[in-house]
Amino acid sequence: MIGYESGMLAALVALAYLLGSIPTGLLLGKAYGIDVRKEGSGNIGATNLYRTVGRKVGAMTLTGDCLKGLIPVLAVKYSSLPPDFAAWVGLAAFCGHVFSLFLKFKGGKGVATALGVFLALAPMAVAIAIAVFAAIMSSWRYVSLGSIAAAAIMPVAVALRGGNRALVTVTLIIAVIVILRHHENIRRLIAGTENRFKA
């Protein structure tokens, strides 16, 4: 039984990683004749698509990236598999987006995919993180700063909401990666050159 469960987890992790690896923003940008890696910040995420292609495509990218995390986690969460599996599958989907197999292990910053993962795993913690994000956006209009703060608060929120060891561990790993992926934004924030979000 243990061998079966281990094999099942490995297969699910691989599938989630492949799903997460699909570069939603890059594909949508190319559908509009743009290689988003060569435009704006060069990132394949929703914010850069919003700025370079438009609001509609930005929203589509956000939705697609979010679903890459949400769908595999929900599929596992509501199966008969051990509860911890959903957390590891979520981490795999997130890593697929950040380290995409189809982009030579490069990718986005993972915020939207992480959102999808945690909407399935810890929705109340997500509500706390969104409140933090919204407060920062309202005050300073920096998407990057809001994302960093939301990522930082998530492990605390998950732990306070009674998350198990696997979930807290996965949340911490994702938070650290999201913050590290924003290293260029952090430098610009410190220098005062980071772009503010314009609706």
Secondary structure, 3 states (H helix, E strand, C coil): CHHHHHHHHHHHHHHHHHHHHCCHHHHHHHHCCCCHHHCCCCCCCHHHHHHHCCHHHHHHHHHHHHHHHHHHHHHHHCCCCCCHHHHHHHHHHHHHHHCEHHHCCECCCCHHHHHHHHHHHCHHHHHHHHHHHHHHHHHHCCHHHHHHHHHHHHHHHHHHCCCCHHHHHHHHHHHHHHHHHCHHHHHHHHHCCCCCCCC
